[in-house]
Amino acid sequence: MLSRDELKDFLDAKSEQFNHPDFIADDPIQIPHGFSKKEDIEISGLLAASIAWGQRKTIISNAKRMVDLMENEPFHFVMNASKNELQTLENFKHRTFNGTDLQFFVLGLRNIYLKGGLEKSFSNCESAFEAINQFRAMMMLTPHEIRSEKHISSPAKGSAAKRLNMFLRWMNRKDTCGVDFGIWEALPPSKLMIPLDIHTGNMARKLGILNRKQNDWRALEEIMSVLRMFDPNDPSKYDFALFGLGVNEEF
């Protein structure tokens, strides 16, 4: 087992290795990287992150299809789509996320932009826990089917909210390497959480920074308590190390 200092040095090196523009080509973050307008970046980013489970190639393919259905103008579509245009989303499907869910996301985002914008819906909070719950509550104000609620995770119910934490990292982390956007000020990078999934969870256990068996919010807090000691200002950078090791290397 590595000492704490050795582990920090190891994760710093791996973060630097994987936090590289080459990362973009095989990751859903490539979808928002196709846009330059802030609103298009954040909407396409949220949608891509919201279907980010399963094979990455399939995630990217289906995220591209979502953007295509919006005629490659996500913000314009969200704000102006007619009833007939919304119906064009009906046949979309990614695993359990279907056209009904996508229509809900579009209308929920429309309401959020009418109330000040997507960044504002995550702002004025003390933590990622509060920010995600606040965003979720705002989305739930839009009429929806109960089935759609599972696609917006609830930390208050114990979820690690992997997809929304990934989205928050994309938007808020100030990345000198050009992977994360850092176009928001909703949360300081010091408050960001890593997106905890099976790869990062298993790697964290192998490295001795996670003992909890479930990949839930409590496990995420356990991991972050260590990562914040390694880098209090930018702890979410270690997602690149944990995910990269879990996916790309034998360890």
PyMOL commands that set and color helices and strands:
alter all, ss='L'
color gray80, all
select helices_A, chain A and resi 4-18+21-26+28-30+32-34+38-50+56-69+74-80+83-87+99-114+118-121+128-139+146-151+155-157+162-172+189-191+198-206+217-230+235-248
alter helices_A, ss='H'
color red, helices_A
select strands_A, chain A and resi 93-94+97-98
alter strands_A, ss='S'
color yellow, strands_A
deselect
rebuild
show_as cartoon
